[in-house]
Amino acid sequence: MGTPEHHEPVLRVERGQASDEELAALTVVLLALRAGGAFPRRGRPVNGSRWWRPRTRRAPRSWQ
C-alpha cells in the first residue's frame, strides 16, 4: 500500500491564515478531547442501561 499523492484537508480555516504549527496544535487538542482523557467524569459511572424512576415514585427504605 503506497502513500496517496493528493491529501484532502481534514480541517478548514474559514477566516484568516492558520500556520502549520497552529493546525497541528488544534489537531492534538481535538484528538485528545475525542479520546476522552481531557476531563474527568463526574458522579458514579453508569453500567449498561438502567431503569429510570423519579424520586417521588421511589419505594421507602423502611416501613417502620
Biopython code that builds the backbone (N, CA, C, O; Angstrom):
import numpy as np
from Bio.PDB.StructureBuilder import StructureBuilder

atoms = [
    (1, "MET", "N", (0.836, -1.167, 0.000)),
    (1, "MET", "CA", (0.000, 0.000, 0.000)),
    (1, "MET", "C", (0.887, 1.237, 0.000)),
    (1, "MET", "O", (1.724, 1.396, 0.889)),
    (2, "GLY", "N", (0.720, 2.092, -0.959)),
    (2, "GLY", "CA", (1.531, 3.299, -1.058)),
    (2, "GLY", "C", (0.859, 4.483, -0.397)),
    (2, "GLY", "O", (-0.285, 4.401, 0.052)),
    (3, "THR", "N", (1.578, 5.572, -0.346)),
    (3, "THR", "CA", (1.011, 6.794, 0.223)),
    (3, "THR", "C", (0.288, 7.554, -0.871)),
    (3, "THR", "O", (0.775, 7.621, -2.000)),
    (4, "PRO", "N", (-0.868, 8.129, -0.558)),
    (4, "PRO", "CA", (-1.590, 8.888, -1.583)),
    (4, "PRO", "C", (-0.829, 10.163, -1.939)),
    (4, "PRO", "O", (-0.170, 10.772, -1.096)),
    (5, "GLU", "N", (-0.935, 10.544, -3.194)),
    (5, "GLU", "CA", (-0.215, 11.730, -3.652)),
    (5, "GLU", "C", (-0.984, 13.007, -3.351)),
    (5, "GLU", "O", (-0.375, 14.065, -3.188)),
    (6, "HIS", "N", (-2.293, 12.931, -3.274)),
    (6, "HIS", "CA", (-3.105, 14.123, -3.013)),
    (6, "HIS", "C", (-3.772, 13.966, -1.652)),
    (6, "HIS", "O", (-4.489, 12.993, -1.417)),
    (7, "HIS", "N", (-3.542, 14.907, -0.767)),
    (7, "HIS", "CA", (-4.113, 14.851, 0.581)),
    (7, "HIS", "C", (-5.297, 15.807, 0.673)),
    (7, "HIS", "O", (-5.180, 16.991, 0.358)),
    (8, "GLU", "N", (-6.425, 15.284, 1.104)),
    (8, "GLU", "CA", (-7.593, 16.126, 1.352)),
    (8, "GLU", "C", (-7.442, 16.773, 2.721)),
    (8, "GLU", "O", (-7.032, 16.101, 3.666)),
    (9, "PRO", "N", (-7.760, 18.056, 2.857)),
    (9, "PRO", "CA", (-7.653, 18.689, 4.176)),
    (9, "PRO", "C", (-8.722, 18.159, 5.123)),
    (9, "PRO", "O", (-9.878, 17.979, 4.743)),
    (10, "VAL", "N", (-8.314, 17.915, 6.353)),
    (10, "VAL", "CA", (-9.245, 17.434, 7.366)),
    (10, "VAL", "C", (-9.886, 18.614, 8.074)),
    (10, "VAL", "O", (-11.064, 18.562, 8.431)),
    (11, "LEU", "N", (-9.126, 19.669, 8.279)),
    (11, "LEU", "CA", (-9.610, 20.894, 8.908)),
    (11, "LEU", "C", (-9.606, 22.019, 7.887)),
    (11, "LEU", "O", (-8.757, 22.072, 6.997)),
    (12, "ARG", "N", (-10.571, 22.916, 8.033)),
    (12, "ARG", "CA", (-10.635, 24.055, 7.125)),
    (12, "ARG", "C", (-10.731, 25.331, 7.947)),
    (12, "ARG", "O", (-11.532, 25.409, 8.878)),
    (13, "VAL", "N", (-9.929, 26.323, 7.614)),
    (13, "VAL", "CA", (-9.952, 27.617, 8.285)),
    (13, "VAL", "C", (-10.867, 28.525, 7.480)),
    (13, "VAL", "O", (-10.625, 28.772, 6.299)),
    (14, "GLU", "N", (-11.924, 29.023, 8.125)),
    (14, "GLU", "CA", (-12.888, 29.872, 7.435)),
    (14, "GLU", "C", (-12.356, 31.281, 7.195)),
    (14, "GLU", "O", (-12.566, 31.859, 6.129)),
    (15, "ARG", "N", (-11.672, 31.825, 8.187)),
    (15, "ARG", "CA", (-11.136, 33.184, 8.059)),
    (15, "ARG", "C", (-9.700, 33.206, 8.533)),
    (15, "ARG", "O", (-9.342, 32.517, 9.488)),
    (16, "GLY", "N", (-8.898, 33.978, 7.882)),
    (16, "GLY", "CA", (-7.513, 34.123, 8.306)),
    (16, "GLY", "C", (-6.636, 33.021, 7.751)),
    (16, "GLY", "O", (-7.075, 32.194, 6.952)),
    (17, "GLN", "N", (-5.404, 33.026, 8.183)),
    (17, "GLN", "CA", (-4.418, 32.047, 7.737)),
    (17, "GLN", "C", (-3.858, 31.327, 8.954)),
    (17, "GLN", "O", (-3.235, 31.958, 9.808)),
    (18, "ALA", "N", (-4.064, 30.052, 9.046)),
    (18, "ALA", "CA", (-3.503, 29.264, 10.146)),
    (18, "ALA", "C", (-2.189, 28.649, 9.674)),
    (18, "ALA", "O", (-2.103, 28.089, 8.581)),
    (19, "SER", "N", (-1.184, 28.765, 10.508)),
    (19, "SER", "CA", (0.107, 28.168, 10.164)),
    (19, "SER", "C", (0.047, 26.661, 10.389)),
    (19, "SER", "O", (-0.895, 26.150, 10.995)),
    (20, "ASP", "N", (1.051, 25.965, 9.901)),
    (20, "ASP", "CA", (1.107, 24.516, 10.103)),
    (20, "ASP", "C", (1.191, 24.166, 11.582)),
    (20, "ASP", "O", (0.609, 23.173, 12.017)),
    (21, "GLU", "N", (1.909, 24.972, 12.359)),
    (21, "GLU", "CA", (2.039, 24.719, 13.797)),
    (21, "GLU", "C", (0.705, 24.901, 14.506)),
    (21, "GLU", "O", (0.367, 24.124, 15.399)),
    (22, "GLU", "N", (-0.060, 25.926, 14.115)),
    (22, "GLU", "CA", (-1.368, 26.158, 14.738)),
    (22, "GLU", "C", (-2.342, 25.025, 14.411)),
    (22, "GLU", "O", (-3.094, 24.580, 15.278)),
    (23, "LEU", "N", (-2.326, 24.567, 13.178)),
    (23, "LEU", "CA", (-3.199, 23.451, 12.806)),
    (23, "LEU", "C", (-2.800, 22.170, 13.522)),
    (23, "LEU", "O", (-3.659, 21.381, 13.914)),
    (24, "ALA", "N", (-1.503, 21.962, 13.694)),
    (24, "ALA", "CA", (-1.040, 20.774, 14.419)),
    (24, "ALA", "C", (-1.473, 20.830, 15.877)),
    (24, "ALA", "O", (-1.901, 19.818, 16.432)),
    (25, "ALA", "N", (-1.366, 22.003, 16.510)),
    (25, "ALA", "CA", (-1.781, 22.146, 17.909)),
    (25, "ALA", "C", (-3.284, 21.926, 18.047)),
    (25, "ALA", "O", (-3.727, 21.255, 18.979)),
    (26, "LEU", "N", (-4.058, 22.476, 17.144)),
    (26, "LEU", "CA", (-5.509, 22.296, 17.180)),
    (26, "LEU", "C", (-5.882, 20.828, 16.987)),
    (26, "LEU", "O", (-6.788, 20.324, 17.651)),
    (27, "THR", "N", (-5.199, 20.155, 16.094)),
    (27, "THR", "CA", (-5.457, 18.739, 15.857)),
    (27, "THR", "C", (-5.162, 17.906, 17.095)),
    (27, "THR", "O", (-5.919, 16.994, 17.426)),
    (28, "VAL", "N", (-4.070, 18.214, 17.780)),
    (28, "VAL", "CA", (-3.721, 17.479, 19.002)),
    (28, "VAL", "C", (-4.795, 17.672, 20.065)),
    (28, "VAL", "O", (-5.186, 16.715, 20.732)),
    (29, "VAL", "N", (-5.273, 18.897, 20.227)),
    (29, "VAL", "CA", (-6.303, 19.181, 21.230)),
    (29, "VAL", "C", (-7.598, 18.449, 20.885)),
    (29, "VAL", "O", (-8.215, 17.844, 21.761)),
    (30, "LEU", "N", (-8.012, 18.498, 19.633)),
    (30, "LEU", "CA", (-9.256, 17.832, 19.242)),
    (30, "LEU", "C", (-9.165, 16.315, 19.401)),
    (30, "LEU", "O", (-10.128, 15.680, 19.830)),
    (31, "LEU", "N", (-8.032, 15.737, 19.066)),
    (31, "LEU", "CA", (-7.870, 14.293, 19.244)),
    (31, "LEU", "C", (-7.848, 13.908, 20.716)),
    (31, "LEU", "O", (-8.362, 12.853, 21.088)),
    (32, "ALA", "N", (-7.256, 14.752, 21.558)),
    (32, "ALA", "CA", (-7.246, 14.473, 22.996)),
    (32, "ALA", "C", (-8.658, 14.548, 23.567)),
    (32, "ALA", "O", (-9.035, 13.723, 24.399)),
    (33, "LEU", "N", (-9.434, 15.528, 23.128)),
    (33, "LEU", "CA", (-10.819, 15.625, 23.592)),
    (33, "LEU", "C", (-11.630, 14.421, 23.125)),
    (33, "LEU", "O", (-12.452, 13.896, 23.877)),
    (34, "ARG", "N", (-11.408, 13.990, 21.913)),
    (34, "ARG", "CA", (-12.139, 12.840, 21.388)),
    (34, "ARG", "C", (-11.773, 11.560, 22.126)),
    (34, "ARG", "O", (-12.615, 10.678, 22.293)),
    (35, "ALA", "N", (-10.536, 11.456, 22.563)),
    (35, "ALA", "CA", (-10.097, 10.266, 23.287)),
    (35, "ALA", "C", (-10.731, 10.183, 24.667)),
    (35, "ALA", "O", (-10.756, 9.110, 25.270)),
    (36, "GLY", "N", (-11.242, 11.298, 25.177)),
    (36, "GLY", "CA", (-11.938, 11.284, 26.451)),
    (36, "GLY", "C", (-11.046, 11.462, 27.651)),
    (36, "GLY", "O", (-11.519, 11.301, 28.776)),
    (37, "GLY", "N", (-9.810, 11.777, 27.481)),
    (37, "GLY", "CA", (-8.911, 11.932, 28.609)),
    (37, "GLY", "C", (-8.772, 13.362, 29.085)),
    (37, "GLY", "O", (-7.991, 13.628, 29.999)),
    (38, "ALA", "N", (-9.505, 14.286, 28.492)),
    (38, "ALA", "CA", (-9.323, 15.692, 28.838)),
    (38, "ALA", "C", (-10.026, 16.067, 30.139)),
    (38, "ALA", "O", (-9.479, 16.820, 30.945)),
    (39, "PHE", "N", (-11.209, 15.556, 30.343)),
    (39, "PHE", "CA", (-11.986, 15.945, 31.505)),
    (39, "PHE", "C", (-12.379, 14.704, 32.299)),
    (39, "PHE", "O", (-12.846, 13.727, 31.713)),
    (40, "PRO", "N", (-12.201, 14.720, 33.615)),
    (40, "PRO", "CA", (-12.615, 13.559, 34.413)),
    (40, "PRO", "C", (-14.135, 13.471, 34.480)),
    (40, "PRO", "O", (-14.828, 14.487, 34.434)),
    (41, "ARG", "N", (-14.643, 12.252, 34.588)),
    (41, "ARG", "CA", (-16.084, 12.060, 34.720)),
    (41, "ARG", "C", (-16.542, 12.467, 36.105)),
    (41, "ARG", "O", (-15.817, 12.314, 37.088)),
    (42, "ARG", "N", (-17.740, 12.982, 36.166)),
    (42, "ARG", "CA", (-18.320, 13.341, 37.458)),
    (42, "ARG", "C", (-19.409, 12.342, 37.797)),
    (42, "ARG", "O", (-20.067, 11.786, 36.917)),
    (43, "GLY", "N", (-19.581, 12.132, 39.078)),
    (43, "GLY", "CA", (-20.624, 11.214, 39.516)),
    (43, "GLY", "C", (-20.196, 9.775, 39.372)),
    (43, "GLY", "O", (-19.056, 9.477, 39.017)),
    (44, "ARG", "N", (-21.128, 8.889, 39.653)),
    (44, "ARG", "CA", (-20.797, 7.470, 39.556)),
    (44, "ARG", "C", (-20.994, 6.983, 38.127)),
    (44, "ARG", "O", (-21.857, 7.498, 37.416)),
    (45, "PRO", "N", (-20.225, 6.022, 37.704)),
    (45, "PRO", "CA", (-20.351, 5.528, 36.331)),
    (45, "PRO", "C", (-21.654, 4.764, 36.138)),
    (45, "PRO", "O", (-22.159, 4.129, 37.063)),
    (46, "VAL", "N", (-22.177, 4.832, 34.954)),
    (46, "VAL", "CA", (-23.410, 4.138, 34.610)),
    (46, "VAL", "C", (-23.028, 2.890, 33.831)),
    (46, "VAL", "O", (-22.382, 2.975, 32.786)),
    (47, "ASN", "N", (-23.426, 1.742, 34.336)),
    (47, "ASN", "CA", (-23.129, 0.479, 33.672)),
    (47, "ASN", "C", (-24.354, 0.001, 32.912)),
    (47, "ASN", "O", (-25.377, -0.317, 33.517)),
    (48, "GLY", "N", (-24.257, -0.052, 31.615)),
    (48, "GLY", "CA", (-25.360, -0.553, 30.806)),
    (48, "GLY", "C", (-26.581, 0.345, 30.903)),
    (48, "GLY", "O", (-26.472, 1.528, 31.225)),
    (49, "SER", "N", (-27.732, -0.222, 30.624)),
    (49, "SER", "CA", (-28.961, 0.558, 30.710)),
    (49, "SER", "C", (-29.592, 0.372, 32.083)),
    (49, "SER", "O", (-29.523, -0.706, 32.672)),
    (50, "ARG", "N", (-30.201, 1.424, 32.576)),
    (50, "ARG", "CA", (-30.860, 1.380, 33.881)),
    (50, "ARG", "C", (-32.300, 1.835, 33.705)),
    (50, "ARG", "O", (-32.644, 2.556, 32.768)),
    (51, "TRP", "N", (-33.110, 1.394, 34.624)),
    (51, "TRP", "CA", (-34.471, 1.907, 34.653)),
    (51, "TRP", "C", (-34.448, 3.226, 35.388)),
    (51, "TRP", "O", (-33.791, 3.357, 36.420)),
    (52, "TRP", "N", (-35.153, 4.188, 34.868)),
    (52, "TRP", "CA", (-35.196, 5.498, 35.491)),
    (52, "TRP", "C", (-36.501, 5.648, 36.243)),
    (52, "TRP", "O", (-37.577, 5.406, 35.696)),
    (53, "ARG", "N", (-36.402, 6.045, 37.487)),
    (53, "ARG", "CA", (-37.585, 6.313, 38.302)),
    (53, "ARG", "C", (-37.442, 7.693, 38.914)),
    (53, "ARG", "O", (-36.391, 8.030, 39.459)),
    (54, "PRO", "N", (-38.500, 8.497, 38.824)),
    (54, "PRO", "CA", (-38.433, 9.796, 39.505)),
    (54, "PRO", "C", (-38.349, 9.590, 41.010)),
    (54, "PRO", "O", (-38.820, 8.577, 41.525)),
    (55, "ARG", "N", (-37.765, 10.522, 41.703)),
    (55, "ARG", "CA", (-37.602, 10.414, 43.156)),
    (55, "ARG", "C", (-38.945, 10.320, 43.876)),
    (55, "ARG", "O", (-39.015, 9.699, 44.937)),
    (56, "THR", "N", (-39.985, 10.896, 43.355)),
    (56, "THR", "CA", (-41.286, 10.848, 44.022)),
    (56, "THR", "C", (-41.907, 9.457, 43.958)),
    (56, "THR", "O", (-42.817, 9.166, 44.733)),
    (57, "ARG", "N", (-41.458, 8.613, 43.083)),
    (57, "ARG", "CA", (-42.032, 7.282, 42.918)),
    (57, "ARG", "C", (-41.163, 6.190, 43.524)),
    (57, "ARG", "O", (-41.414, 5.011, 43.273)),
    (58, "ARG", "N", (-40.169, 6.529, 44.298)),
    (58, "ARG", "CA", (-39.286, 5.525, 44.896)),
    (58, "ARG", "C", (-39.951, 4.844, 46.085)),
    (58, "ARG", "O", (-40.737, 5.449, 46.815)),
    (59, "ALA", "N", (-39.623, 3.593, 46.256)),
    (59, "ALA", "CA", (-40.135, 2.850, 47.400)),
    (59, "ALA", "C", (-39.427, 3.325, 48.667)),
    (59, "ALA", "O", (-38.245, 3.668, 48.624)),
    (60, "PRO", "N", (-40.144, 3.349, 49.801)),
    (60, "PRO", "CA", (-39.496, 3.760, 51.043)),
    (60, "PRO", "C", (-38.454, 2.735, 51.474)),
    (60, "PRO", "O", (-38.576, 1.549, 51.171)),
    (61, "ARG", "N", (-37.441, 3.197, 52.175)),
    (61, "ARG", "CA", (-36.380, 2.296, 52.630)),
    (61, "ARG", "C", (-36.833, 1.460, 53.822)),
    (61, "ARG", "O", (-36.380, 0.329, 54.000)),
    (62, "SER", "N", (-37.704, 2.003, 54.615)),
    (62, "SER", "CA", (-38.154, 1.276, 55.790)),
    (62, "SER", "C", (-39.619, 1.608, 56.040)),
    (62, "SER", "O", (-40.037, 2.754, 55.870)),
    (63, "TRP", "N", (-40.399, 0.607, 56.443)),
    (63, "TRP", "CA", (-41.799, 0.824, 56.751)),
    (63, "TRP", "C", (-42.002, 1.103, 58.235)),
    (63, "TRP", "O", (-43.137, 1.316, 58.663)),
    (64, "GLN", "N", (-40.965, 1.107, 59.012)),
    (64, "GLN", "CA", (-41.107, 1.318, 60.457)),
    (64, "GLN", "C", (-41.114, 2.774, 60.814)),
    (64, "GLN", "O", (-41.227, 3.121, 61.989)),
]
sb = StructureBuilder()
sb.init_structure("model")
sb.init_model(0)
sb.init_chain("A")
sb.init_seg("    ")
for serial, (resi, resn, name, xyz) in enumerate(atoms, 1):
    if name == "N":
        sb.init_residue(resn, " ", resi, " ")
    sb.init_atom(name, np.array(xyz, "f"), 0.0, 1.0, " ", f" {name:<3s}", serial, name[0])
structure = sb.get_structure()
